[in-house]
Amino acid sequence: MVLNHEKRDNKQLNLRKGWSVLISAVLIFSTLTLLTNVKPVNSAVDSYSEDFTTTTNMDPSNTNVSGWGSGNINLPWITLFNPTPLTGFYDTPGEARGVFVSGDYAYVADWGSGLQVVDISDPTHPSLAGSYDTPGNAQGVFVSGDYAYIADAGSGLQVVDISDPLNPINASAYDTPDISRCVFVSGDYAYVADFGSGLQVVDISDPLNPINASAYDTPDNAIGVFVSGDYAYVASRDSGLQIVDISDPANPSNASAYDTPDIARNVFVSGDYAYVADEVSGLQVVDISDPLNPINASAYDTPSLAFGVFVSGDYAYVADWGSGLQVVDISDPANPTFAGSYDTPNIARCVFVSGDYAYVADGGSGLQILYINYLLIPSNASAYDTPDDAWGVFVSGDYAYVADWGSGLQVVDISDPLNPINASAYDTPDNARCVFVSGDYAYIADELSGLQVVDISDPLNPINASAYDTPSIARCVFVSGDYAYIADDGSGLQVVDISDPLNPINASAYDTPGYARGVFVSGDYAYVADHSFGLQIVDISDPANPINASVYDTPDRAMGVFVSGDYAYVTDYNSGLQVVDISDPANPINASVYDTPNHAWGVFVSGDYAYVADGNSGLQVVNISDPLNPSNASDTPNIIGVYDTPDYARWVFVSGDYAYVADRDSGLQVIEVVKDYFESVAVAQSLTVFSGSSSESLVSANLTCNDFIPSGCSITYYLSPDNGSHWEQVNPGSEHSFTNAGSQLKWKAVLTTSNPSKTPTISDLSISYETVTEEEEEGFPWLWVGVGIGVAAAAIGAIVSYFKYFKKE
């Protein structure tokens, strides 16, 4: 029995061994089969390129560059008719003396009205956010952190909590010994220009408890202060620029001084130079590379009194009292030059530049906000000083013909409007008042010598052709067809037949009731500006027999007239521009009026604008897009309204992008009235340039391009691996590893410029990119075959073992 048991045990053991071997075989076979089905990872490199001659890959909803589709990507090129630097304004209740910009707010020191906080998040529509009425008269303001530090005249330094700009509240105060005029904060100290008490240094490490740190008594009254490094630069009236060593704020000491020519009002330090607003002496540039030995670098004489200065980049912005904001190019500090200007409505005292805007504290006109890009395109293009008094001007081709009083006809070459040069002259017998060019002849109203006809077929050699002596004083001339119509003062309208320019003859006359000063012909009518008798409308359908059609009596003295469409635009001296509806010439009626500031003399209409030569107020541009409601362009954002010519504007002619103004003693003034410029920022963005499957992922990419980036411009490139959900900045020519997962590739470029005359350019772009793909093996299901074979083998083995065991038993 024992033997049988042992045999049975051995058989069972063998059976178990057999099962173990079979099961192990099944497991090994199954594992090998599973391993053959693991997903392999494949890597691939591909590329994309584009030369921008088509718009196939342009994302139109997220792209505003120009040139895509024509070969080069640029910033958009904008042409605006009469753009203006004036963006917006906010008329503060007091007198704006100082301004500081921080974030979305401009903090205005508003004299008797204390601190005014103006929301400038939309510079075109600034609005009051909050205010704090300081106890004294706010003169200057500096913002640091959650506090505004106000130089408050007799009330010293006021510290205002502006953590909530909508609700500024008192934090503390420090009563300086004299009259606080200006404040600059650096670190834990406020440096106060305190008039007769010089420089006061106040410890503001705890803004709720300012305490005296020290003082430095300047030789004269301290008005302005700027801190840079270890030095405080103090504008000290008659003693000019005082440089104070504040390396130890508790013990300030004299470092040096530079005596400016006039009264130092303010100072701004940038790099190695101090820029001093020096009243009558304009902008003084002082080399402070060695603060112990400041020396004169240069000067720029502003038109009025320099009161404030701010430096940003290559420009110094000067608050120039009655001449508004003057912009000076200081890219070469040794040679500052005019860059632009804008005549603010009141008295410019202080200026602060932030981003694309200049914020001007303009006295009684509050805060004026100006767009810098327009400021940097000077409105005045050029000038040509004629020998005598310029009265009239007519432009034809590359030449401006100027009626120059005692010097007759002056012919000026304006083929380059930025550089007008003398071409020739013809000295008429009397005083040239007006000129009209038709064909090869210039027709000149020459006062007592009547009509002078000058052959200008060769503009370099004008010669006498003929003359016609009118009865009175020839003031103005207009040529239409075969006739010259002359406004002949006391003799009214003279009609001269010039079918043969070499032999002008009388055709007819119409004696207006007043003194004919200007004339314009349109259709069958001559419109005569008849001084005290307003606008006379004369029917000239038969030039040999002119007859009265109607009269429109303007309020003052009609000096000039221009007809456009259904309206006559009459310059009416003290009553500005009168707009008369002449749709029915027999019944002219008032349409509207725009009262210009000075004496309206001449007018020229082009498009939606009337250009008025307005005496001492220069060129006034009036928006007449709605003739029933003309407006000065300065009332409308983005339109220039005024260009104050140097002398007395009498006549204007507009041709192309320029207005040519006869400006009495200052001759011919050429003024740019159409501005072409590049937008400051634009985006070029692609559609998806690679779209992989769900099993693919972008690993890396290398963007290369041909671009041109002038000074003052930039291009920033981005790639997105996930169809624009995440953008990653890249450096062209460098391999970039994506930090975000995705399989849809896009690119983007952001183009910027700080100079409206320059643009960066992209001519072509390529991207090589690497992807990885996880793939499953396809084909016969070896796993299940293996499992089936293993199970079958085990079953068969078990059955065989079982029968052998029982058979031997």
KOLDRENNU-994949 format. One record per residue (C-alpha): residue number from 1; x, y, z. Coordinates in steps of 0.05 Angstrom, whole numbers, plus 5000, padded with zeros to 4 digits. Each point is the difference from the previous one (the first is absolute). Example, Ala and Ser with C-alpha at 12.3 -4.5 7.8 and 13.67 -1.06 7.14 Angstrom:
2
REC    i    xx    yy    zz
REC    1  5246  4910  5156
REC    2  5027  5069  4987
//
This chain:
809
REC    i    xx    yy    zz
REC    1  5000  5000  5000
REC    2  5056  5045  5018
REC    3  5031  4987  4932
REC    4  4935  5015  4965
REC    5  4993  5064  5038
REC    6  5071  5019  4981
REC    7  4987  4984  4928
REC    8  4936  5040  5002
REC    9  5036  5058  5033
REC   10  5055  4997  4947
REC   11  4949  5000  4944
REC   12  4964  5059  5031
REC   13  5066  5036  5007
REC   14  5017  4986  4928
REC   15  4931  5023  4981
REC   16  5009  5065  5037
REC   17  5068  5008  4968
REC   18  4969  4990  4932
REC   19  4947  5051  5014
REC   20  5053  5049  5025
REC   21  5041  4992  4937
REC   22  4939  5009  4956
REC   23  4975  5061  5038
REC   24  5069  5031  4999
REC   25  5003  4989  4925
REC   26  4932  5033  4993
REC   27  5022  5060  5041
REC   28  5066  5007  4963
REC   29  4965  4995  4932
REC   30  4947  5050  5022
REC   31  5051  5050  5026
REC   32  5040  4996  4936
REC   33  4936  5011  4961
REC   34  4982  5061  5043
REC   35  5068  5029  4990
REC   36  4992  4996  4925
REC   37  4937  5044  5008
REC   38  5032  5059  5040
REC   39  4989  5068  4965
REC   40  5065  5023  4966
REC   41  5018  5076  5000
REC   42  5019  5029  4932
REC   43  5034  5068  4991
REC   44  4993  5042  4937
REC   45  5027  5068  4976
REC   46  4963  5043  4950
REC   47  4999  5073  4979
REC   48  4956  5058  4977
REC   49  5019  5062  4962
REC   50  4966  5062  4972
REC   51  5021  5061  4961
REC   52  4935  5039  5010
REC   53  4984  5007  4927
REC   54  4934  4965  5015
REC   55  4952  5004  5059
REC   56  4989  4925  5004
REC   57  5023  4995  5072
REC   58  4980  5069  5025
REC   59  4952  5003  5059
REC   60  4956  5058  4978
REC   61  4964  5008  5066
REC   62  5065  5008  5039
REC   63  5045  5035  4950
REC   64  5004  5075  4987
REC   65  5067  5007  4966
REC   66  5006  5023  4929
REC   67  5035  4967  4941
REC   68  4980  4928  5011
REC   69  4982  4976  4931
REC   70  5049  5045  4965
REC   71  5066  4974  5027
REC   72  5019  5040  5062
REC   73  4967  5008  5068
REC   74  5001  5072  5027
REC   75  4965  5042  5051
REC   76  4936  5030  4971
REC   77  5012  5064  4961
REC   78  4948  5051  5020
REC   79  4981  5063  4963
REC   80  4959  5048  5042
REC   81  4975  5067  4977
REC   82  5020  5051  5051
REC   83  5017  4957  5059
REC   84  5014  5037  5065
REC   85  5041  4983  5061
REC   86  4940  5019  5043
REC   87  4970  4935  5025
REC   88  4958  5024  5058
REC   89  4996  5050  5056
REC   90  4971  5008  5069
REC   91  4986  5070  5026
REC   92  5018  4997  5073
REC   93  4964  5048  5047
REC   94  5061  5039  5020
REC   95  5065  5018  4964
REC   96  5041  4939  4979
REC   97  5072  5011  5024
REC   98  5030  4930  5003
REC   99  4985  4930  4975
REC  100  5025  4930  5014
REC  101  4975  4937  4965
REC  102  4997  4932  5033
REC  103  4961  4942  4970
REC  104  4932  5020  4975
REC  105  4999  5066  5037
REC  106  5029  5070  4992
REC  107  5010  5036  5066
REC  108  4993  5075  4989
REC  109  5024  5053  5049
REC  110  4943  5049  4988
REC  111  5020  5061  5041
REC  112  4940  5021  5044
REC  113  4963  4935  4984
REC  114  5054  4956  5028
REC  115  5010  4930  4970
REC  116  4957  4979  4942
REC  117  5003  4926  4980
REC  118  4982  4991  4927
REC  119  4984  4932  4970
REC  120  5040  4994  4935
REC  121  4986  4927  4985
REC  122  4968  5027  4937
REC  123  5044  5061  4982
REC  124  4947  5024  4951
REC  125  4949  5007  5055
REC  126  5035  5017  5066
REC  127  4954  5007  5059
REC  128  5004  5019  5073
REC  129  5014  4940  5046
REC  130  5009  5036  5066
REC  131  5028  5062  5034
REC  132  5030  5024  5064
REC  133  4998  5074  5018
REC  134  5067  5015  5032
REC  135  5003  5057  5051
REC  136  5046  5043  4958
REC  137  5012  5010  4925
REC  138  5024  4936  4966
REC  139  5060  5015  4956
REC  140  5034  4933  4988
REC  141  4985  4927  5009
REC  142  5041  4935  5002
REC  143  4969  4931  5006
REC  144  5036  4942  5034
REC  145  4964  4936  5019
REC  146  4933  5014  5034
REC  147  5016  5073  5014
REC  148  4999  5066  4963
REC  149  5049  5051  5027
REC  150  4976  5071  4987
REC  151  5041  5064  5002
REC  152  4944  5042  5029
REC  153  5031  5070  5002
REC  154  4990  5030  5069
REC  155  4974  4934  5028
REC  156  5065  4964  4987
REC  157  5000  4926  4981
REC  158  4933  4965  5000
REC  159  4999  4924  4998
REC  160  4935  4971  4971
REC  161  4981  4927  5001
REC  162  4980  4980  4929
REC  163  4995  4924  5011
REC  164  4928  5012  4977
REC  165  5007  5053  4944
REC  166  4925  5011  5002
REC  167  5005  5021  5073
REC  168  5066  5034  5016
REC  169  5006  5017  5074
REC  170  5049  5037  5045
REC  171  5057  4959  5026
REC  172  5046  5052  5031
REC  173  5035  5066  4989
REC  174  5067  5033  5012
REC  175  5001  5075  5005
REC  176  5063  5025  4965
REC  177  5029  5067  5021
REC  178  4981  5039  4937
REC  179  4959  4989  4936
REC  180  5002  4930  4974
REC  181  5006  5003  4924
REC  182  5022  4931  4976
REC  183  5012  4930  5029
REC  184  5039  4939  4978
REC  185  4998  4933  5037
REC  186  5059  4953  5001
REC  187  5003  4942  5047
REC  188  4981  5019  5071
REC  189  5006  5075  4987
REC  190  4960  5055  4969
REC  191  5042  5057  4973
REC  192  4961  5066  5001
REC  193  5018  5063  4962
REC  194  4977  5048  5053
REC  195  5012  5068  4968
REC  196  5038  5045  5050
REC  197  5017  4941  5044
REC  198  5036  4963  4945
REC  199  5000  4924  4999
REC  200  4963  4965  5057
REC  201  5012  4926  5010
REC  202  4942  4964  5034
REC  203  5004  4929  5027
REC  204  4937  4963  4974
REC  205  5020  4930  5019
REC  206  4935  5002  5039
REC  207  4953  5040  4953
REC  208  4952  5009  5058
REC  209  5054  5037  5040
REC  210  5047  5041  4956
REC  211  5057  5032  5039
REC  212  5056  5048  4984
REC  213  5064  4967  4977
REC  214  5041  5061  4978
REC  215  5002  5062  4957
REC  216  5046  5035  4950
REC  217  4992  5075  4990
REC  218  5008  5015  4926
REC  219  5027  5069  4979
REC  220  4933  5021  4971
REC  221  4929  4976  5004
REC  222  4993  4926  4987
REC  223  4944  4987  4949
REC  224  5014  4931  4970
REC  225  5036  4937  5021
REC  226  5021  4933  4968
REC  227  5038  4944  5035
REC  228  5048  4954  4964
REC  229  5049  4955  5036
REC  230  5036  5036  5055
REC  231  4980  5069  4977
REC  232  4940  5046  5003
REC  233  4996  5049  4942
REC  234  4965  5064  5022
REC  235  4972  5054  4953
REC  236  5017  5061  5041
REC  237  4973  5060  4962
REC  238  5055  5052  4987
REC  239  5054  4954  5026
REC  240  4985  4948  4947
REC  241  5013  4927  5012
REC  242  5025  4980  5069
REC  243  5028  4929  5008
REC  244  4995  4974  5072
REC  245  5035  4938  5026
REC  246  4948  4958  5036
REC  247  5041  4936  5007
REC  248  4985  5011  5074
REC  249  4929  5028  5001
REC  250  5010  5022  5071
REC  251  5057  5045  4980
REC  252  4991  5030  4929
REC  253  5058  5041  4975
REC  254  5017  5043  4940
REC  255  5030  4961  4942
REC  256  5000  5053  4945
REC  257  4957  5050  4962
REC  258  4986  5022  4929
REC  259  4973  5071  4991
REC  260  4949  4998  4943
REC  261  4988  5064  4960
REC  262  4930  5015  5028
REC  263  4953  4974  5054
REC  264  5006  4925  5012
REC  265  4930  4973  5010
REC  266  5006  4925  4995
REC  267  5050  4945  4986
REC  268  4999  4929  4973
REC  269  5061  4954  5001
REC  270  5012  4946  4947
REC  271  5066  4965  4992
REC  272  5058  5048  5002
REC  273  4957  5062  4990
REC  274  4956  5046  5040
REC  275  4946  5035  4960
REC  276  4980  5066  5031
REC  277  4936  5039  4984
REC  278  5030  5069  5004
REC  279  4942  5048  4985
REC  280  5021  5051  4947
REC  281  5063  4960  4982
REC  282  4959  4938  4983
REC  283  5031  4931  5009
REC  284  5070  4998  5028
REC  285  5038  4935  4992
REC  286  5055  4990  5053
REC  287  5052  4945  4997
REC  288  5002  4968  5070
REC  289  5043  4940  4983
REC  290  5043  5028  5055
REC  291  4950  5028  5051
REC  292  5056  5038  5033
REC  293  5014  5038  4936
REC  294  4936  5013  4959
REC  295  5012  5033  4933
REC  296  4957  5029  4945
REC  297  4982  4949  4946
REC  298  4950  5041  4959
REC  299  4935  5038  5002
REC  300  4934  5004  4962
REC  301  4962  5066  5001
REC  302  4926  4984  5006
REC  303  4950  5052  4975
REC  304  4972  5020  5069
REC  305  5021  4987  5072
REC  306  5025  4931  5017
REC  307  4967  4979  5066
REC  308  5001  4924  5000
REC  309  5040  4944  4967
REC  310  4994  4925  4994
REC  311  5049  4955  4961
REC  312  4979  4935  4967
REC  313  5044  4964  4951
REC  314  5030  5047  4949
REC  315  4953  5058  5016
REC  316  4993  5055  5051
REC  317  4929  5023  5011
REC  318  4998  5073  5023
REC  319  4939  5033  5032
REC  320  5011  5068  4968
REC  321  4949  5046  5033
REC  322  4962  5037  4945
REC  323  5029  4956  4944
REC  324  4972  4935  5028
REC  325  5041  4937  4992
REC  326  5066  5003  4962
REC  327  5034  4934  4981
REC  328  5075  5003  4992
REC  329  5042  4945  4968
REC  330  5059  4986  5047
REC  331  5026  4937  4966
REC  332  5063  5042  4994
REC  333  5000  5040  5065
REC  334  5053  5046  4971
REC  335  4953  5020  4944
REC  336  4926  5002  5022
REC  337  4951  5012  4944
REC  338  4926  5013  4992
REC  339  4958  4937  4996
REC  340  4929  5024  5008
REC  341  4953  5044  5039
REC  342  4928  5009  5022
REC  343  4972  5066  5023
REC  344  4957  4982  5060
REC  345  4940  5045  5015
REC  346  5027  5032  5064
REC  347  5067  5003  5035
REC  348  5043  4937  4999
REC  349  5035  4992  5067
REC  350  5018  4927  5007
REC  351  5004  4938  4957
REC  352  5004  4925  5014
REC  353  5010  4948  4946
REC  354  4974  4929  5007
REC  355  4996  4950  4944
REC  356  4973  5032  4936
REC  357  4973  5062  5034
REC  358  5024  5066  5028
REC  359  4959  5027  5058
REC  360  5003  5076  5006
REC  361  4979  5040  5061
REC  362  4972  5060  4962
REC  363  4979  5050  5053
REC  364  4928  5021  4992
REC  365  4988  4947  4946
REC  366  5016  4943  5047
REC  367  5030  4936  4974
REC  368  5016  4995  4925
REC  369  5016  4931  4972
REC  370  5041  4997  4936
REC  371  5018  4941  4956
REC  372  5076  5000  4993
REC  373  5003  4969  4931
REC  374  4964  5060  4970
REC  375  5044  5048  5040
REC  376  5062  4969  4969
REC  377  4975  5016  4930
REC  378  5007  5076  4998
REC  379  4941  5034  4966
REC  380  5045  5052  4971
REC  381  5037  4969  4942
REC  382  5041  5058  4976
REC  383  4999  5074  4982
REC  384  5026  5047  4947
REC  385  5011  5072  5021
REC  386  4979  5043  4941
REC  387  5032  5070  4993
REC  388  4937  5039  5019
REC  389  4931  4986  5029
REC  390  4967  4937  4973
REC  391  4927  5015  4984
REC  392  4977  4944  4954
REC  393  5022  4932  4977
REC  394  4981  4951  4944
REC  395  5031  4931  4990
REC  396  5008  4968  4932
REC  397  5043  4939  4988
REC  398  5067  5005  5035
REC  399  4995  5075  5012
REC  400  4967  5047  5049
REC  401  4985  5069  4971
REC  402  5000  5053  5054
REC  403  4970  5070  4994
REC  404  5053  5035  5041
REC  405  4975  5073  5005
REC  406  5057  5047  4979
REC  407  5043  4942  4974
REC  408  4949  4978  4949
REC  409  4996  4926  4981
REC  410  5046  4952  5036
REC  411  5005  4930  4969
REC  412  5020  4947  5052
REC  413  5022  4930  4982
REC  414  4961  4952  5045
REC  415  5018  4934  4965
REC  416  5026  4983  5069
REC  417  4950  5032  5048
REC  418  5049  4991  5057
REC  419  5051  5043  4965
REC  420  4968  5056  4959
REC  421  5050  5040  4960
REC  422  4998  5063  4957
REC  423  4986  4986  4927
REC  424  4991  5070  4972
REC  425  4962  5065  5008
REC  426  4963  5052  4960
REC  427  4995  5071  5028
REC  428  4931  5027  4984
REC  429  4990  5076  4993
REC  430  4960  5008  5065
REC  431  4982  4958  5060
REC  432  4983  4927  4985
REC  433  4939  4979  5041
REC  434  4975  4936  4968
REC  435  5021  4949  4947
REC  436  4963  4948  4959
REC  437  5035  4952  4953
REC  438  4967  4973  4937
REC  439  5039  4964  4946
REC  440  5065  5036  4984
REC  441  4980  5065  5033
REC  442  4997  5029  5070
REC  443  4947  5054  5009
REC  444  5017  5049  5054
REC  445  4955  5050  5035
REC  446  5050  5056  5007
REC  447  4962  5055  5036
REC  448  5006  5066  4961
REC  449  5032  4965  4941
REC  450  4938  4957  4991
REC  451  5008  4931  4968
REC  452  5070  4978  4982
REC  453  5007  4939  4954
REC  454  5068  4964  5007
REC  455  5024  4944  4955
REC  456  5024  4942  5044
REC  457  5008  4948  4945
REC  458  5071  4998  5027
REC  459  4992  5009  5075
REC  460  5074  5015  5007
REC  461  4992  5060  4954
REC  462  4932  5035  5007
REC  463  4990  5057  4951
REC  464  4948  5054  4989
REC  465  4943  4979  4953
REC  466  4951  5057  5007
REC  467  4959  5042  5048
REC  468  4931  5028  5010
REC  469  4991  5063  5042
REC  470  4937  4993  5042
REC  471  4964  5063  5023
REC  472  5015  4993  5075
REC  473  5045  4956  5043
REC  474  5006  4928  4977
REC  475  4994  4957  5062
REC  476  4985  4930  4976
REC  477  4995  4961  4934
REC  478  4967  4935  4979
REC  479  5006  4970  4930
REC  480  4945  4959  4969
REC  481  5001  4981  4926
REC  482  5016  5061  4957
REC  483  4988  5051  5055
REC  484  5036  5029  5059
REC  485  4954  5024  5056
REC  486  5032  5055  5042
REC  487  4977  5024  5068
REC  488  5017  5073  4988
REC  489  4986  5033  5067
REC  490  4955  5062  4988
REC  491  4986  4980  4928
REC  492  4970  4933  5018
REC  493  5006  4941  4953
REC  494  5040  5010  4936
REC  495  4993  4947  4945
REC  496  5060  4998  4953
REC  497  5003  4959  4936
REC  498  5066  4961  4999
REC  499  4985  4954  4942
REC  500  5064  5031  4973
REC  501  5044  5006  5062
REC  502  5046  5047  4962
REC  503  4943  5049  4988
REC  504  4950  5001  5059
REC  505  4940  5045  4987
REC  506  4940  5024  5040
REC  507  4940  4954  4996
REC  508  4954  5032  5053
REC  509  4994  5022  5072
REC  510  4952  4995  5058
REC  511  5006  5055  5052
REC  512  4988  4967  5068
REC  513  4975  5046  5055
REC  514  5061  4993  5044
REC  515  5075  4987  4990
REC  516  5012  4936  4962
REC  517  5055  4961  5037
REC  518  4994  4928  4976
REC  519  4968  4962  4943
REC  520  4985  4927  4983
REC  521  4965  4974  4937
REC  522  4958  4938  4999
REC  523  4954  4982  4942
REC  524  4960  5060  4977
REC  525  5014  5041  5061
REC  526  5055  5044  5028
REC  527  5002  5004  5076
REC  528  5029  5066  5023
REC  529  5024  5014  5071
REC  530  4978  5072  5003
REC  531  5027  5024  5067
REC  532  4945  5033  5041
REC  533  4947  4978  4950
REC  534  5013  4926  5011
REC  535  4993  4949  4944
REC  536  4977  5025  4933
REC  537  4977  4946  4951
REC  538  5006  5023  4927
REC  539  4969  4963  4941
REC  540  5055  4993  4947
REC  541  4964  4951  4954
REC  542  5012  5056  4949
REC  543  5069  5027  5019
REC  544  4987  5061  4957
REC  545  4940  5018  5042
REC  546  5008  4981  5074
REC  547  4938  5013  5043
REC  548  4983  4996  5073
REC  549  4974  4932  5022
REC  550  4996  5009  5076
REC  551  5035  5025  5062
REC  552  5017  4968  5067
REC  553  5019  5052  5053
REC  554  5054  4971  5045
REC  555  5008  5028  5071
REC  556  5067  5034  4989
REC  557  5046  5013  4941
REC  558  5003  4947  4946
REC  559  5073  4991  4979
REC  560  5002  4935  4961
REC  561  4955  4945  4972
REC  562  5006  4928  4977
REC  563  4943  4960  4970
REC  564  4994  4925  5008
REC  565  4937  4962  4982
REC  566  4938  5035  5026
REC  567  5037  5045  5047
REC  568  5040  5064  4998
REC  569  5052  5008  5055
REC  570  5011  5073  5015
REC  571  5056  5026  5044
REC  572  4968  5058  5037
REC  573  5058  5032  5038
REC  574  4977  5006  5073
REC  575  4941  4953  4988
REC  576  5042  4941  4979
REC  577  4976  4950  4948
REC  578  4929  5009  4975
REC  579  4969  4940  4965
REC  580  4946  5020  4950
REC  581  4952  4952  4967
REC  582  4999  5018  4925
REC  583  4962  4940  4974
REC  584  4953  5053  4974
REC  585  5047  5057  4979
REC  586  4941  5047  4996
REC  587  4984  4988  5073
REC  588  5064  4990  5043
REC  589  4987  4982  5072
REC  590  5041  4992  5062
REC  591  5024  4929  5012
REC  592  5047  5008  5058
REC  593  5058  5040  5029
REC  594  5067  4984  5030
REC  595  5031  5059  5037
REC  596  5075  4996  4991
REC  597  5044  5032  5054
REC  598  5029  5057  4959
REC  599  4989  5033  4932
REC  600  4974  4952  4947
REC  601  5031  5021  4933
REC  602  5006  4943  4951
REC  603  4968  4931  4994
REC  604  5012  4936  4961
REC  605  4955  4940  5002
REC  606  5026  4929  4989
REC  607  4958  4939  5016
REC  608  4967  5006  5067
REC  609  5042  5058  5024
REC  610  5003  5075  4991
REC  611  5069  5030  5010
REC  612  4996  5072  5025
REC  613  5057  5050  4998
REC  614  4983  5034  5066
REC  615  5049  5057  5009
REC  616  5038  4995  5066
REC  617  4968  4932  5014
REC  618  5034  4969  4940
REC  619  4966  4942  4965
REC  620  4933  4977  5028
REC  621  4974  4934  4975
REC  622  4924  4994  5005
REC  623  4963  4935  4992
REC  624  4944  5011  4950
REC  625  4980  4927  4989
REC  626  4933  5024  5026
REC  627  4995  5071  4971
REC  628  4942  5014  5046
REC  629  5044  4989  5061
REC  630  5072  5019  4986
REC  631  5048  4987  5057
REC  632  5071  5018  5014
REC  633  5041  4938  4991
REC  634  5032  5009  5069
REC  635  4931  4985  5029
REC  636  5002  4933  4966
REC  637  5051  4947  5021
REC  638  5050  4979  4948
REC  639  4992  5063  4957
REC  640  5047  5059  4998
REC  641  4965  5066  5009
REC  642  5053  5053  5003
REC  643  5070  5015  4975
REC  644  5025  5067  5026
REC  645  5042  5029  4943
REC  646  5057  5047  5020
REC  647  4967  5064  4974
REC  648  4932  5018  4971
REC  649  4965  4949  4956
REC  650  4964  5033  4941
REC  651  4989  4946  4948
REC  652  5003  4924  4993
REC  653  5003  4949  4945
REC  654  4996  4925  5012
REC  655  5034  4951  4953
REC  656  5013  4927  5015
REC  657  5024  4989  5071
REC  658  5017  5073  5012
REC  659  4969  5067  5013
REC  660  5038  5060  4973
REC  661  4988  5063  5041
REC  662  5016  5071  4980
REC  663  5024  5025  5068
REC  664  5016  5074  4989
REC  665  5071  5014  5027
REC  666  5015  4925  5008
REC  667  4989  4986  4926
REC  668  4977  4932  4978
REC  669  4985  4949  5055
REC  670  4993  4928  4979
REC  671  4957  4960  5049
REC  672  4988  4925  4998
REC  673  4925  4988  5003
REC  674  4998  4926  4983
REC  675  5039  4954  5047
REC  676  5027  4933  4977
REC  677  5027  4957  5055
REC  678  5009  4929  5025
REC  679  4956  4975  5056
REC  680  5039  4987  5064
REC  681  4983  4926  5007
REC  682  4970  4945  4958
REC  683  4994  4924  5003
REC  684  5013  4949  4945
REC  685  4970  4932  5018
REC  686  4993  4936  4961
REC  687  4946  4949  4994
REC  688  5020  4929  5021
REC  689  5061  4982  4958
REC  690  5005  4928  5027
REC  691  4944  4957  5027
REC  692  5018  4931  5026
REC  693  4958  4942  5025
REC  694  4980  4990  5072
REC  695  5060  4953  5010
REC  696  5050  5052  4975
REC  697  5034  5054  5043
REC  698  5044  5059  4981
REC  699  5066  4995  5037
REC  700  5041  5058  4974
REC  701  5006  5050  4943
REC  702  5050  5048  4970
REC  703  4973  5064  4968
REC  704  5044  5036  4950
REC  705  4984  5063  4961
REC  706  5026  5056  4957
REC  707  4981  5065  5033
REC  708  5022  5072  5004
REC  709  4995  5037  5066
REC  710  5020  5075  4998
REC  711  5018  5037  5063
REC  712  4939  5014  5043
REC  713  4965  4938  4973
REC  714  4992  4929  5024
REC  715  4971  4932  4981
REC  716  4982  4948  5052
REC  717  4986  4929  4975
REC  718  4956  4948  5032
REC  719  4981  4927  4986
REC  720  4940  4961  5026
REC  721  4997  4924  5002
REC  722  4926  4998  5017
REC  723  4966  5042  4947
REC  724  5010  5066  5036
REC  725  4977  4981  5070
REC  726  5070  5012  5026
REC  727  5054  5044  4967
REC  728  5074  4990  5014
REC  729  5050  5054  4982
REC  730  5057  4976  4956
REC  731  5066  5027  4976
REC  732  5009  4994  4925
REC  733  5054  4950  4981
REC  734  4998  4964  5068
REC  735  4970  4932  5015
REC  736  4939  5008  5045
REC  737  4973  4943  5043
REC  738  4926  5006  5012
REC  739  4976  5004  5072
REC  740  4927  4990  4980
REC  741  4973  4937  4967
REC  742  4965  5001  4934
REC  743  5000  4978  4928
REC  744  4976  5063  4963
REC  745  5054  5050  4983
REC  746  4989  5075  4991
REC  747  5048  5060  4998
REC  748  4992  5073  5017
REC  749  5043  5063  4993
REC  750  4988  5066  5036
REC  751  5030  5060  4963
REC  752  5010  5066  5036
REC  753  5031  5068  4987
REC  754  5013  5063  5041
REC  755  5013  5040  4937
REC  756  4939  5010  4955
REC  757  5043  5006  4938
REC  758  5033  4932  5009
REC  759  4975  4928  4998
REC  760  5030  4932  5012
REC  761  4991  4951  4942
REC  762  4996  4925  4993
REC  763  5013  4974  4930
REC  764  4996  4925  5012
REC  765  4995  4950  5057
REC  766  5014  4925  5010
REC  767  4988  4952  5057
REC  768  5030  4931  5008
REC  769  4965  4959  5052
REC  770  5007  4931  5033
REC  771  4942  4956  5020
REC  772  4994  4933  5036
REC  773  4946  4948  4985
REC  774  4977  4940  5043
REC  775  4975  4944  4954
REC  776  4965  4933  5016
REC  777  5020  4937  4960
REC  778  4947  4977  4952
REC  779  4990  4927  4974
REC  780  4986  4930  5026
REC  781  4980  4994  5075
REC  782  5060  4960  5023
REC  783  4984  5012  5073
REC  784  4936  4962  4999
REC  785  5028  4945  4956
REC  786  5056  4991  5050
REC  787  4953  4997  5059
REC  788  4956  4950  4963
REC  789  5057  4955  4982
REC  790  5026  5002  5071
REC  791  4933  4983  5030
REC  792  4989  4943  4950
REC  793  5069  4972  5014
REC  794  4988  5002  5074
REC  795  4933  4965  4993
REC  796  5028  4946  4956
REC  797  5059  4989  5047
REC  798  4953  4995  5059
REC  799  4955  4948  4965
REC  800  5060  4957  4979
REC  801  5029  5002  5070
REC  802  4933  4981  5030
REC  803  4990  4938  4956
REC  804  5071  4977  5011
REC  805  4992  5006  5075
REC  806  4935  4961  5005
REC  807  5021  4947  4950
REC  808  5061  4982  5043
REC  809  4958  4999  5060
//
